[in-house]
Amino acid sequence: MSDEVQPGYVRVRLDLSYDGTEFSGWAKQARGRRTVQGEIEDALRTVTRSKDVTYELTVAGRTDAGVHARGQVAHVDLPEGLWEEHREKLLKRLAGRLPKDVRVWRLTEAPAGFNARFAALWRRYIYRVGDRPGGVDPLLRNHVLWHDWELDVAVMDAAAKSLVGEHDFAAYAKRREGATTIREILDFGVRRRADGVVEIEVRADAFCHNQVRSMVGALLFVGDGHRGVEWPRKVLDARVRDSAVHVVRPHGLTLEEVAYPADGQLAERQLQARRVRGAVHGVSRPGPLPESA
């Protein structure tokens, strides 16, 4: 499957961030719900005076309602003439038109083979938790979950490390018809900041729907002593949903970074992500695709 830019168009990369508190997720939805994609596409249409034409964004990783992003990446294909006319002032004009809870920081002409979704090597998320008896700092309340049990970070970190590698994460995922639940976690760790906030950081090629928030839910049960350090791996190996694994609230989760290969390797990377990979348990599966985490 190719992803050639149509003749007469230019692919533009957008680096952006947003506070997901007041958004119904990234992707456009019916019934007028407010979304990040909808806000940016509306602003782009306005500042380029494109009237009824919508230039659709493709994003590195869709985020759910309430989830934040510090290092999100998207692309859009614009007519060459429109890009040349607006490129010098487009960033500043978007800043004047977009609401304050979403910012586009950089607009660049993408190299050949770039696709924000399929060319990505990995995505890195951090989930933040506070376990102080008095609750979370009010200034952090929209970005940090309060857990009302003291957490043992060392035990949580050990449990997280047991999930690193390529596995079937069906036990931690919301199943979608026709989609694989096999993913590769590259790094997974837990630390406590100087201010007491616990950060659960995970990096993977891609994530299943609700995977990160489900894994965080399991780690919290380990950290507060309700389950042993071996329990998250046992749940993983069972490959079925465990009723004790809760999908934690979205507001503690932030997409921090998306990484891409060198320009000369972009085309091969996206083809690799698209093509059918080897058989697993006798069933052929496509390469992992980014979903809301």
Phi, psi and chi 1 to 4 in degrees:
 res  aa     phi    psi   chi1   chi2   chi3   chi4
   1 MET       -  126.5  -62.6  172.2   62.4      -
   2 SER   -98.6  166.4   63.9      -      -      -
   3 ASP  -139.4   54.8 -176.2   48.0      -      -
   4 GLU   -74.3  137.9  -62.2  -66.9  -29.0      -
   5 VAL   -71.8  133.0 -179.7      -      -      -
   6 GLN   -63.7  146.0  -65.1  -60.9  -49.9      -
   7 PRO   -54.8  137.9  -26.0   35.4      -      -
   8 GLY    87.7    1.9      -      -      -      -
   9 TYR  -119.5  157.6  -77.4   76.3      -      -
  10 VAL  -123.8  133.9  174.8      -      -      -
  11 ARG   -87.3  126.7  177.4  153.8  -62.7  176.7
  12 VAL  -116.0  129.8  177.9      -      -      -
  13 ARG   -91.3  135.7  169.3  174.2  168.1  164.1
  14 LEU  -116.2  127.4  -62.2   82.7      -      -
  15 ASP  -104.6  127.0  -69.7   82.3      -      -
  16 LEU  -148.3  166.9   59.5  138.2      -      -
  17 SER  -144.4  159.2   61.9      -      -      -
  18 TYR  -159.0  152.7   46.1   88.3      -      -
  19 ASP   -93.0  114.9 -177.5  -39.7      -      -
  20 GLY   -80.8    2.4      -      -      -      -
  21 THR   -53.5  -46.1  -55.8      -      -      -
  22 GLU  -100.9   11.7  -59.0  -62.0  -31.8      -
  23 PHE  -105.1  147.1  -73.7  110.3      -      -
  24 SER   -90.2   43.2  -63.8      -      -      -
  25 GLY    92.8 -176.2      -      -      -      -
  26 TRP   -75.0  -53.9  165.2  -90.8      -      -
  27 ALA   -72.7  141.9      -      -      -      -
  28 LYS   -57.1  143.4  -72.8 -174.7  -65.0 -173.4
  29 GLN  -134.1  163.9  -61.2 -178.1   33.6      -
  30 ALA   -76.0  172.4      -      -      -      -
  31 ARG    63.5   26.0  -62.0 -177.0  -62.6  -82.7
  32 GLY    69.5   18.9      -      -      -      -
  33 ARG   -65.7  144.0  -68.4 -175.3  178.1  179.6
  34 ARG   -80.2  123.1 -174.4  169.0 -177.7 -102.8
  35 THR  -132.6  159.7   67.1      -      -      -
  36 VAL   -65.1  -46.8 -177.6      -      -      -
  37 GLN   -58.7  -44.8 -179.0 -177.8    8.6      -
  38 GLY   -61.7  -42.4      -      -      -      -
  39 GLU   -63.9  -44.5  -69.7  -77.2    5.2      -
  40 ILE   -69.8  -42.2  -62.0  175.4      -      -
  41 GLU   -64.7  -38.3  -71.1 -179.1   -2.2      -
  42 ASP   -64.0  -43.8  -73.5  -11.9      -      -
  43 ALA   -65.3  -40.3      -      -      -      -
  44 LEU   -64.0  -41.3 -172.7   61.3      -      -
  45 ARG   -64.0  -38.6 -176.9  170.3   56.2 -112.9
  46 THR   -69.6  -50.5  -62.3      -      -      -
  47 VAL   -72.1  -21.9  -59.7      -      -      -
  48 THR   -96.1    2.6   59.4      -      -      -
  49 ARG    54.0   47.4  -59.7 -174.7  -66.1  -85.0
  50 SER   -93.2    3.7  -60.8      -      -      -
  51 LYS    53.8 -112.9  -63.7 -177.2  179.7  178.8
  52 ASP   -91.7    5.7  -62.7  -32.0      -      -
  53 VAL   -89.3  128.5  179.4      -      -      -
  54 THR  -111.1  122.5  -63.9      -      -      -
  55 TYR   -95.0  110.9  -60.8  108.2      -      -
  56 GLU   -80.1  137.3 -170.1  166.2  -17.0      -
  57 LEU   -88.5  144.1  -65.2  167.1      -      -
  58 THR  -113.9  129.7  -63.4      -      -      -
  59 VAL  -112.8  155.1   72.2      -      -      -
  60 ALA   -67.5  -40.7      -      -      -      -
  61 GLY  -153.6  118.5      -      -      -      -
  62 ARG   -67.7  137.5  -61.8 -170.7  -62.9  -88.3
  63 THR  -113.6  147.8   49.5      -      -      -
  64 ASP   -78.9  170.7  -75.9  -23.3      -      -
  65 ALA   -55.1  130.0      -      -      -      -
  66 GLY    89.4  -12.7      -      -      -      -
  67 VAL   -84.7  140.2  176.0      -      -      -
  68 HIS  -100.1  168.0  -42.9  -70.0      -      -
  69 ALA  -144.8  131.2      -      -      -      -
  70 ARG  -103.9  -30.1 -167.1 -173.1  -45.5  -83.5
  71 GLY  -131.1   46.5      -      -      -      -
  72 GLN   -74.6  151.3 -178.3   68.1  -80.7      -
  73 VAL  -133.0  139.0 -179.9      -      -      -
  74 ALA  -142.1  167.6      -      -      -      -
  75 HIS  -137.3  158.2   77.8 -110.7      -      -
  76 VAL  -144.8  141.5   62.4      -      -      -
  77 ASP   -98.0  119.2  -67.8  -13.2      -      -
  78 LEU  -116.2  148.1  -61.2  175.6      -      -
  79 PRO   -57.3  140.4  -23.8   34.4      -      -
  80 GLU   -54.5  -43.6  -69.5  176.6   -8.8      -
  81 GLY   -64.0  -41.4      -      -      -      -
  82 LEU   -65.0  -42.5 -174.9  145.9      -      -
  83 TRP   -62.9  -44.7  173.0 -120.7      -      -
  84 GLU   -64.4  -36.5  -72.4  -57.8  -40.4      -
  85 GLU   -69.4  -36.9  178.0 -175.2   -4.6      -
  86 HIS  -110.4   -8.9  -65.0  -80.0      -      -
  87 ARG   -58.2  -37.0   63.7 -174.6  -58.5  171.3
  88 GLU   -70.4  -30.8  -63.1  -59.8  -33.2      -
  89 LYS  -115.3    1.3  -63.2 -178.3  178.5 -179.9
  90 LEU   -63.9  -40.7 -173.2   54.0      -      -
  91 LEU   -61.9  -47.6 -168.3   63.5      -      -
  92 LYS   -66.9  -37.5 -171.5  171.8 -176.9  178.3
  93 ARG   -66.7  -37.5  -73.7  173.0  176.6  167.9
  94 LEU   -64.7  -38.5  -77.3  173.9      -      -
  95 ALA   -61.5  -33.7      -      -      -      -
  96 GLY   -78.1  -21.0      -      -      -      -
  97 ARG  -101.0  -31.7  175.2   62.5  179.1   79.7
  98 LEU   -74.0  149.4  -74.7  167.8      -      -
  99 PRO   -66.7  161.1   24.0  -33.4      -      -
 100 LYS   -72.1  -10.3  -70.1 -178.6  172.6   57.6
 101 ASP   -94.2   10.9   49.9    1.7      -      -
 102 VAL  -144.3  132.8   55.2      -      -      -
 103 ARG  -132.1  136.9  -65.3  -72.1   96.3 -179.0
 104 VAL  -100.2  121.2  176.1      -      -      -
 105 TRP   -95.5  -25.9  -59.8  113.9      -      -
 106 ARG  -151.6  139.3 -172.8  170.9   66.3  159.2
 107 LEU  -127.3  118.6  -72.3  165.5      -      -
 108 THR  -136.5  148.4   53.7      -      -      -
 109 GLU   -69.3  122.0 -169.2  168.0  -31.4      -
 110 ALA   -74.9  145.9      -      -      -      -
 111 PRO   -70.7  163.3   25.7  -33.5      -      -
 112 ALA   -57.1  137.4      -      -      -      -
 113 GLY    88.0   -2.2      -      -      -      -
 114 PHE   -77.2  133.3 -179.8   80.7      -      -
 115 ASN  -142.9  119.3 -178.6  -65.1      -      -
 116 ALA   -55.9  -34.7      -      -      -      -
 117 ARG   -85.4  -57.2 -179.5 -176.9 -176.6 -171.7
 118 PHE   -82.9  -22.2  -70.4  102.7      -      -
 119 ALA   -86.8   -6.6      -      -      -      -
 120 ALA   -66.9  138.5      -      -      -      -
 121 LEU   -83.6  -42.3  -70.9  171.9      -      -
 122 TRP  -160.6  163.5   46.0 -100.4      -      -
 123 ARG  -123.9  141.9  -68.5  111.5  177.5  129.9
 124 ARG  -121.9  124.8 -179.9  170.7   63.8   87.8
 125 TYR  -117.4  151.1  -77.9   86.1      -      -
 126 ILE  -128.3  131.3  -65.6  179.7      -      -
 127 TYR  -108.7  129.6 -163.7   97.9      -      -
 128 ARG  -111.0  133.7  -65.4  176.6  171.7   89.1
 129 VAL  -133.3  139.3 -175.5      -      -      -
 130 GLY  -113.4  136.4      -      -      -      -
 131 ASP  -124.9   20.0   60.7  -11.5      -      -
 132 ARG   -65.8  140.9  -71.3 -179.3  175.2  178.8
 133 PRO   -56.2  -32.3  -25.1   34.9      -      -
 134 GLY   -83.3   -4.2      -      -      -      -
 135 GLY   105.0 -165.1      -      -      -      -
 136 VAL   -97.2  144.4  170.4      -      -      -
 137 ASP   -49.9  125.2 -179.1  -18.2      -      -
 138 PRO   -55.6  -28.2  -25.7   34.8      -      -
 139 LEU   -74.5  -12.8  -60.1 -178.1      -      -
 140 LEU  -111.4    4.0  -57.0  176.9      -      -
 141 ARG   -59.6  -27.5   68.2 -171.4 -175.8  -78.9
 142 ASN   -86.6    0.2  -68.8  -30.3      -      -
 143 HIS  -131.8   -4.5  -62.6  -94.0      -      -
 144 VAL  -132.6  127.0  179.0      -      -      -
 145 LEU   -80.6  137.3  174.9   77.7      -      -
 146 TRP   -92.3  126.2 -177.9   49.5      -      -
 147 HIS  -114.1  121.8 -169.7   70.5      -      -
 148 ASP   -88.0   28.2   58.4   -8.0      -      -
 149 TRP  -131.1  142.6  -68.1   73.1      -      -
 150 GLU   -65.7  138.4 -175.7  177.7   -3.5      -
 151 LEU  -106.8  137.2  -64.5  170.0      -      -
 152 ASP   -93.8  101.8 -174.7  -31.0      -      -
 153 VAL   -67.1  -36.8  170.5      -      -      -
 154 ALA   -62.6  -42.2      -      -      -      -
 155 VAL   -68.7  -40.2  174.3      -      -      -
 156 MET   -62.0  -41.2  -67.6  173.0   67.7      -
 157 ASP   -63.5  -42.3 -175.3   66.2      -      -
 158 ALA   -62.5  -41.2      -      -      -      -
 159 ALA   -65.7  -39.6      -      -      -      -
 160 ALA   -62.5  -41.5      -      -      -      -
 161 LYS   -62.1  -27.2  -64.2  -68.0 -169.8  -67.9
 162 SER   -71.5  -11.4   72.6      -      -      -
 163 LEU  -100.5   -1.6  -57.4 -179.0      -      -
 164 VAL   -68.7  142.5  172.1      -      -      -
 165 GLY   116.9 -178.1      -      -      -      -
 166 GLU   -91.4  122.3 -174.8  176.2   74.1      -
 167 HIS  -145.2  167.8  -50.8  -72.4      -      -
 168 ASP   -88.0  112.0 -173.8  -17.5      -      -
 169 PHE   -96.5   32.3  -75.6   92.0      -      -
 170 ALA   -56.9  -32.3      -      -      -      -
 171 ALA   -70.6  -17.1      -      -      -      -
 172 TYR  -117.6   13.5  -68.7  104.0      -      -
 173 ALA  -125.7  152.1      -      -      -      -
 174 LYS   -88.8  113.0 -176.7  177.2 -179.5 -179.8
 175 ARG   -64.2  142.4  -75.3 -169.6  175.5  -86.3
 176 ARG  -128.8  132.1  -70.9 -178.4  168.3  176.1
 177 GLU   -57.0  129.8 -173.8  176.3   -7.0      -
 178 GLY    81.8   -0.4      -      -      -      -
 179 ALA  -108.0  140.0      -      -      -      -
 180 THR   -77.7  151.4  178.4      -      -      -
 181 THR  -107.9   14.6   51.0      -      -      -
 182 ILE   -87.2  126.4  -65.3  175.1      -      -
 183 ARG  -139.6  162.4  -62.3  -69.9 -171.6  -90.0
 184 GLU  -117.9  114.6 -177.8 -179.7    8.7      -
 185 ILE   -87.6  123.4  -67.7 -175.7      -      -
 186 LEU   -88.4  -40.1  -56.3  171.2      -      -
 187 ASP  -146.0  145.4  -60.7  -62.3      -      -
 188 PHE  -153.3  120.2 -158.7    3.6      -      -
 189 GLY  -154.3  163.6      -      -      -      -
 190 VAL  -131.8  135.6 -175.4      -      -      -
 191 ARG  -144.0  161.7   59.1 -179.0  177.3  -95.1
 192 ARG  -114.1  126.9 -172.5 -177.4  -67.1  -86.0
 193 ARG   -73.8  168.2  -61.0 -171.4  -34.3 -155.8
 194 ALA   -60.5  -29.7      -      -      -      -
 195 ASP   -86.0    4.5   63.8   -2.5      -      -
 196 GLY    95.7  -13.2      -      -      -      -
 197 VAL   -70.3  133.6  171.6      -      -      -
 198 VAL   -90.3  129.1  175.3      -      -      -
 199 GLU  -111.9  123.7  -67.4 -170.8  -27.4      -
 200 ILE  -107.3  109.8  -57.3  168.6      -      -
 201 GLU  -112.3  131.8 -178.0  171.4    8.3      -
 202 VAL  -137.9  138.4   59.8      -      -      -
 203 ARG  -128.8  131.2 -176.9  169.8   65.8   93.4
 204 ALA  -151.3  163.6      -      -      -      -
 205 ASP   -61.6  -37.8   57.8  -13.2      -      -
 206 ALA  -167.4  171.9      -      -      -      -
 207 PHE  -132.4  149.3  -65.7   95.1      -      -
 208 CYS   -77.3  165.4  -58.2      -      -      -
 209 HIS   -62.2  124.9 -173.7   54.2      -      -
 210 ASN    69.7    8.5  -75.7  -13.0      -      -
 211 GLN   -62.5  -49.2 -179.5 -175.9  -15.6      -
 212 VAL   -62.2  -47.5  174.5      -      -      -
 213 ARG   -66.3  -29.4  -69.9  160.0   57.2 -163.2
 214 SER   -71.9  -42.4  -64.9      -      -      -
 215 MET   -65.0  -38.6  -65.9 -170.0  -58.4      -
 216 VAL   -61.7  -42.0  168.0      -      -      -
 217 GLY   -57.8  -40.6      -      -      -      -
 218 ALA   -66.8  -41.8      -      -      -      -
 219 LEU   -65.3  -35.0  -66.7 -176.2      -      -
 220 LEU   -64.8  -37.5  -68.6  178.2      -      -
 221 PHE   -64.7  -33.8 -100.0   33.8      -      -
 222 VAL   -72.7  -45.5  169.9      -      -      -
 223 GLY   -63.4  -31.4      -      -      -      -
 224 ASP   -95.7    6.4   63.7   18.5      -      -
 225 GLY    89.4    2.3      -      -      -      -
 226 HIS   -74.5  -23.3  -76.9   89.9      -      -
 227 ARG  -137.6  158.1  -65.7  -70.8 -171.1  -83.3
 228 GLY   -79.8  166.6      -      -      -      -
 229 VAL   -62.2  -26.1   65.7      -      -      -
 230 GLU   -82.0  -12.1   74.9  -71.5  -18.8      -
 231 TRP   -63.0  -45.6 -179.0   65.3      -      -
 232 PRO   -57.1  -38.0  -28.1   38.0      -      -
 233 ARG   -71.4  -35.6 -178.8   55.9 -167.3 -109.5
 234 LYS   -63.9  -40.5  -72.8 -177.1  176.7  179.6
 235 VAL   -61.5  -44.9  170.4      -      -      -
 236 LEU   -57.7  -48.6  174.2   74.8      -      -
 237 ASP   -66.7  -25.1  -68.3  -21.2      -      -
 238 ALA   -71.9  -25.7      -      -      -      -
 239 ARG    61.3   22.2  -62.6 -179.5 -174.6  169.9
 240 VAL  -134.2  151.6  -66.5      -      -      -
 241 ARG   -63.1  134.8  -66.2  -72.4  -69.9 -177.9
 242 ASP  -104.6  128.2 -171.2  -47.2      -      -
 243 SER   -62.5  -18.1   59.8      -      -      -
 244 ALA   -80.7  -13.1      -      -      -      -
 245 VAL   -87.7  114.7  174.9      -      -      -
 246 HIS  -103.2  142.3  -60.7  -71.3      -      -
 247 VAL   -82.1  111.1  178.5      -      -      -
 248 VAL   -70.5  164.2  -66.9      -      -      -
 249 ARG   -62.0  150.5  -65.1  176.6   63.1 -173.6
 250 PRO   -74.6  -22.6   26.9  -35.2      -      -
 251 HIS   -68.7  -15.5   70.5  -82.1      -      -
 252 GLY   -83.2   -5.4      -      -      -      -
 253 LEU  -101.1  134.2 -174.4   61.3      -      -
 254 THR  -135.1  130.3  -59.5      -      -      -
 255 LEU   -78.0  113.2  172.0   59.5      -      -
 256 GLU   -92.3  -34.6  -63.9  -75.4  -17.0      -
 257 GLU  -161.5  146.0 -177.3 -176.5    7.9      -
 258 VAL  -127.0  132.5 -177.9      -      -      -
 259 ALA  -113.3  147.1      -      -      -      -
 260 TYR  -129.6  155.1  -64.7   89.6      -      -
 261 PRO   -74.7  176.8   29.0  -35.1      -      -
 262 ALA   -59.8  154.1      -      -      -      -
 263 ASP   -51.4  -40.2  -69.9   -4.1      -      -
 264 GLY   -69.7  -11.5      -      -      -      -
 265 GLN  -108.6    2.6  -59.6  171.6  -14.6      -
 266 LEU   -63.2  -46.7  -72.3  166.8      -      -
 267 ALA   -62.8  -43.5      -      -      -      -
 268 GLU   -66.4  -37.4  175.4   56.3   31.1      -
 269 ARG   -63.1  -44.8  170.3   57.8 -171.9  171.3
 270 GLN   -71.4  -32.3   67.9  158.0  -55.6      -
 271 LEU   -65.4  -39.7  -72.8  173.3      -      -
 272 GLN   -61.7  -41.3  179.9 -174.8   23.8      -
 273 ALA   -68.8  -27.4      -      -      -      -
 274 ARG   -86.4  -35.2  -68.2  171.4 -177.5  -88.0
 275 ARG   -70.1  158.7   75.0  166.8   59.8  104.4
 276 VAL   -70.3  127.4  175.2      -      -      -
 277 ARG   -91.6  179.6  -64.4  176.2   64.6  177.8
 278 GLY   -61.1  161.8      -      -      -      -
 279 ALA   -70.7  138.1      -      -      -      -
 280 VAL  -125.3  119.7  177.4      -      -      -
 281 HIS    55.8   34.9  -56.2  -57.7      -      -
 282 GLY    83.0    3.2      -      -      -      -
 283 VAL  -120.3  126.4  179.0      -      -      -
 284 SER   -71.6  143.2  -65.1      -      -      -
 285 ARG  -135.4  150.3   65.2 -176.6  177.4   91.5
 286 PRO   -77.6  163.3   29.2  -34.8      -      -
 287 GLY   -60.0  154.5      -      -      -      -
 288 PRO   -64.0  135.5   24.3  -33.3      -      -
 289 LEU  -111.5  144.3  -57.4 -179.7      -      -
 290 PRO   -70.2  131.8   25.2  -32.2      -      -
 291 GLU  -126.8  175.9  -60.8  -69.0  -10.8      -
 292 SER   -68.3  131.1   46.6      -      -      -
 293 ALA   -92.4      -      -      -      -      -
